[in-house]
Amino acid sequence: MRHTSKSIAAVAALSFVISSCDSSASKEIAETPSDSTYAPVETKDPNSDYAPAFEGQTRVAGVKTTTPFDVKVLAEGLNRPWGIANLPDGRLLITEKEGTLRIATQTGELSGAITGLPAVNSNGQGGLLGITTDPDFANNRMVYWTFSQDTPEGTLTAVAKGRLADDEKTVENAQVIYQATPAHKSNLHYGSRILFDKTGNIFVSTGERSDIVTRPLAQDLNAALGKVLRITPEGKPAPGNPFEGRNDARAEIYSYGHRNVQGLAFHPVTGDLWEGEFGPRGGDEVNRIQPGKNYGWPTITYGIEYNGNKIGDPIQQQEGMEQPVYYWDPVLSPSGMTFFAGTSIPEWENNLFVAGLSSVHIARLVIKDNKVVGEERLLEDQAQRFRDVHQGKDGALYAVTDGGRLYRVGKK
């Protein structure tokens, strides 16, 4: 769904209406005890008859936020926004799918298009994708991003870096530091998110490019497809990776057996890396990523083919392959995600928020002891394909949609 740009006045009016409506709703549910649970939020029939491996792996009890919060449309007219990163002063750096960056203030003012990045192939699911800033950005102004790159052999997921110019109109000295090979002639399943870890190295997620012929590469330790990778800021395998020193595996691989990973986030307390990935028809997953582990695709899955056929044998469990912490059937279509750090909205503390595309909502997952114990659907009334959700410097959640909107969701 695409929305045309509107005037600032119209956006402001829309923001006011949404905020007002949400305030009323918040007051109504505020009377509900905070520990109340409800029926699962998913009411549609699943695509398959597969049984979960454990209780609470899917269709967990519903929950409702009791703390009043505001939902505001800060801006419209972004050109297919995809990823969000924080700048030190609280502004947001946003990727646009066709290859430009924008900066947004916390009140919704948008910069012009920032250029200077390498050319992207924006066909299908490709384009300018995930983004993050250097931990020392305040001094070096370095930005890192992922994108779909053309090569003679096909397209691939690439990682690049460059310096945001002082005038914030261009990216200077952009260079590609890593390519997730092999390339493939497809415009599907690139992933991809990018995050710095506490050691100053970089996590990058990739997809397995969707086609039947590339699916097995998710299990192949000599291919970078369908993986979570860990590299240095120069694009080399990060030291301490699980397959370091092995001749039969790429040293940059951190975990494998993934389908199409568009969500990465660190738990604010444990520091664990979590990811979200698309299943096929059903079987979207949330996983807690552990080094060297195999997450199963395409050998095990809770989804089926889009045409209704089974995938593989089919099986949902196999020794040596990790189970998802949580899965959806029907799908959420999970893209970007973030954990909520802080106590401004008490019941959201350490909850995971997942941007849903075809499901047109943001999923709130309550997690205890690495298990999902509650689920809520937020902003479902907006009917937007949510592409990324990210916690800002001010503690609020910021979300972008395929339709070009920027939202702020935070305490009243």
N, C-alpha and C positions, 0 to 999 in steps of 0.2 A: 504494500500500500504506500503510495506516495502522496505527500501533501505539498501544495504550492506555498511559497513564502507569503507571509502576511505582514501587515504593518506592525510596528512596535506597539501601537495602541491596541491592535487586535490581540497580539500575544499577551499583553498585560491584562486585557479583559478576560481572556481565556484562563490565564493563571489565577485571577481573582475568583472566577467561577469555580474552578477545580478546587482551589484551596477552601472556599466556602463550603462546597459540597462535602469535602473530605472532613472538615471540622465537624459537621453535623453527624456524619457517620461515626467519627471517632468518639463523640460524646455518647452516642447510643451504645456502642460496644464497651465503653468505659465502665458500664455498670456490671459487666460480666467479670467474674473473678479471674485473676490472671492465670490461675492454674487450670482453668477449664479446658477441656478438649471436646472435639466435635467429630462428626463423621468424616471419613477421608474426603479430601477436596475433589478427588477424581471420581466421577460417577458414570463415565462412559465404559462400555465393554472393552476389555483388552483385545488386542489383535490376535494373541495366541492363547493357548491353554497351558502355558508353562507355569510351573509352581515356583515361588521364590525359594531360595536356599535357606532362609531363616526369617523369623518373624520380624516385621518392620523393614524389610528390604524394599518394599513397594507399598503404596497406598496406606501409609501410616496415618494415624489419627490427625485430624485437622486442628489447628489452633487459630486464635484471633488476637491481634495486637490490641491492647487495652489503652496504651499511652496515646493521647491525641498527637497526631502528626499532620504535617502539611504536605500536599503534593502540588508542585508548581511547574508549569511549562515555562522555562526560562527563555527559550529561543526556538524558532523554527527556521527552516531554510537551509540547514546543513545539507551538504550533498552526499547522501548515503554514508553517514558516519559509521565507524566500525569500532574504534578503540579509544580509550581515555587514559591519560596519565596526568599526575599532579605536577604542577610547577611549584617551586619553593614558596612563592607568594600566594598560593591558594588558587591561582587560575588553572584552567584545564587545557591540556594539549590533546587535540582530537584528530584522529586520522579520518580522512574521507576516502572512500573506496577507490575512486578513480585516480588517486595519486597525490593529493594535496593535504596539508595540515591546516587546522584552524586553532586559534586560541579563544577560549570563552572565559569571561569573568564569572564570578559566582552569582552575579545578578543578570547574566545572560547576554552581555555585549559580546559580539563576535568580531574577530579580526578578519582581514581579508585572507585570501588563500595564500598559504606559505608554500613556496615552490623550491625546486632544487634537488628533489629526490630522484633516484633512478626510475626509469620508466616501469610501470606496472602493466600486467595483463589483467584488466578488470572484467573480462568475460566470465560469465557464470558466477562461481563462488570466489573468483580471484579478485585481486586488487591490493590496495594498501591496507594492512590488517592490524596486528597488535602493535603496541607502542609502550615504551617505558623510558624513563630518564635515568641518567647516570647518578649513582649515589652522591657524587661530587658535582652535580649539575650547577650548583650555585657558583662554583669556581670555573668549571670547564665547559658548561653549557652543552654537553654531549647528550644526544638523543639516540636511542636504538629502536629499530622497528623491524617487522616482518612483512613480506609482500610476495606476490606471485610474479615470478620473473620468467621471461622468454629465454630459451636457449635453442640451439640448433636441434637438440634432441626432443624438445618439448618444453613444457613449463615445469617449474618447481617452486617450492617454498624457500625463500632466501632471507637472510638476516643482514641488515645494513646498519651503519651508524654515520652520524654527521653532527656538525656543530650548528645549533640554532643561532643565527646571526644576531648581533646586538640590536639591529633594527627589527628583528622578528619577522622579516619578510621572506627570508630564504633559509635553506639549510646549506651550510658550507662544507665543502670537502667530503661529500657523501661517498661512502665506499661500501661495497658488499663484502662482508667478512665471513659468511658461511652460506653454503648451498646444500639443501637436503636432497641428495641424489639417491636413486636415479630420477632424471626428468621423465615426464610422461605426457603424452598428447591427450590431455583431458583438461577441463576447466572446473573440476570438482575436488573437494576434500583437501584443501591446503592446510587446515588448521586456521589460525595460528595465534597464540598469545606468547608474550615474552615478559619475563620478570627477572630482576636481580635477586640473588640470594644474599645471605648475611656475609658470605665470604668474598663478595664482589664478583662472583661468576654469574652466568646467565642461564636461566631455564627457558627453553623454547619448545613449543608443541607443534607437531605436524599431523597431517592426515595421511591416509593410505591411498588417496587419489581415486577411491570409489570403485574402479573397474574390477571385474572378476580376476583379470590377470595380475592386478597389483595388490589385491587383498592379501595374498600370502606373504607379501613383503612386510606386513605388520609383524609377522613372526620371525622375519629374517634379520639376524644381527649384523648382517653386512649391508643393510639398507637403512636409510634414515627416514623412511616412510612409516607412519603409524606409530610414532615414538614421542616420548618426552626426552629431550636432549639437554645436556648441560655443557656449556662452552665458556671459554674465557672471553673477555671483551675484545680480544683479537681474533676470535672465531676458532680457536683451537680446543681440543678436548680438555675439559677442566680436570685438574688433578684430583685424584680420589674417587673418580667415577667407578661404578661397579665392574665394568669390563676392561678396565685399564690393564695394559700388558698382555692382553689376549690376542692371538693371531686370527682367531675365528670370529671376531666381533669388532665393531667400531667403538673406539674409546669414548666417543661423545654420547653414546646411548646411556640414558639413566633408567628408563623403563620402556617396555614394549608391549605389543599386542593391543594397540589402540586403533580405533576406527577414524574419528575426525575430532580432534581435540581443539575446542575453541574456548575453553575456560581453564585458567590457572589461578590459584590463590593460596596464600600462606595463612594457616591458622594463627590468630594473634597471640595465643597462649602457648601452644605446643610447638609452633614453628613448622609443623608438618605441611608439606605441599599437597594440595588437593587439586583434582582436575575434573572437568565435565566434558563429556563427549557424546556425539550423536550416535544413536543406534540406527538401524535401518527403519523398518516399520515396527515401532516399539523398540524397547531396549535401550533408550537413552540412559546414560550412566553418570554417577558421581563416584569417584574413586579417591582413596587416600594413597598417594604415590609413595612407594618404598623402592629404594635403589635395587636395580637388577631384577625386579619382579615382572612377571608376564601377566598381562591383564586380559588375555584370552582371545581377542578378535583375530580371525574369524572362526576359530575353533569352537568357542563357546559364546553364546549370546542369548539374550532374552527377547530378541526381535526376529522378524521374518522378512523375506524379500518383499519389495514393494508390490510385486504381482501376487503375493499371497503364498508363495512357495516357502518351504522350510529352507534354512541355511545349513548346508553341510549335513551332518549325520541325522538329526540335529541333537545337540546336547547343551546343557546349561552349566554343568559342573565337570571339572576334570582336575585331577591331582597336578599340582605344579602351576595352576592358573588361579589368579586372584578373583574373588567375587567382588562385584561392585558393592559399595556401601549402601547405595540406593539406586533404583532404576524406575523409569516411567514407561508405562504402556497403557494407553496411547502416549505418543511422544510429547515432550516439552519443547524439543528442538533447542537444547541449551547452548547459548553462546557465552558471552563474558560472565564472570562471576567474581564476588568479593565477600570476604568475611567482614562483619560489622564489629569494629573495635571501639570500645568506650561504653559509657552507661547513660548517654543522653536519652535513649529509649531503653529502659532496663531489660525488657524481655527480648530485645534484639542482641544483647551482648553475646558475642562469639557465634552468632547465627550466620549461616551461609545464604547469600542472596544470589540467585541464578537468573540471568536474563533469558526469557523464553521468546522464541520467534513465532512458530506456527501456533503456539499456545497463547500468544498475545497477553502475557502477564509476566511479572517477576515472581519467582518462587522463593519463599522464605523457608529455609530448613532449620529446625532446631536440632542441634547435635549435642549428644551427651555420650561420653566414653566412646567416641568414634562411631556412633550409630545415630541415625535420624530418628527422632522421637516425636516430631510434629512438623506439619507442613501448612503453609498459608499461601494464598494467591493474592498478590498486591497489584494494583493498577489495572486489573482486568477490564474495568469499565472504559479504559482509554482506547482499547481495540488497536494497539500498536504492536508491531514486531520489535521487541526489545533486543538490541544487538549487544549492548554492554552495560554493566552496572559497576560502579566504582565508588569507593568512599573518598570524599574530598578531605582537604586539610581541616575544614570546619566541622568534620564529623558527620555531615549529611551524606546521603547517597545521591550520586548523579548517574543518570541513565540516558543513553541515546537510542534512537529508534531508526529503523530502515526508512521511515517516512521523513526523517530530517529533524526530529524534535530533540531537544535537550531538556530533561526533567531534573528537578531537585526534590528529594524526599527526605524530610527531616523533622525534628521536634518542633512543635508549635512555639 
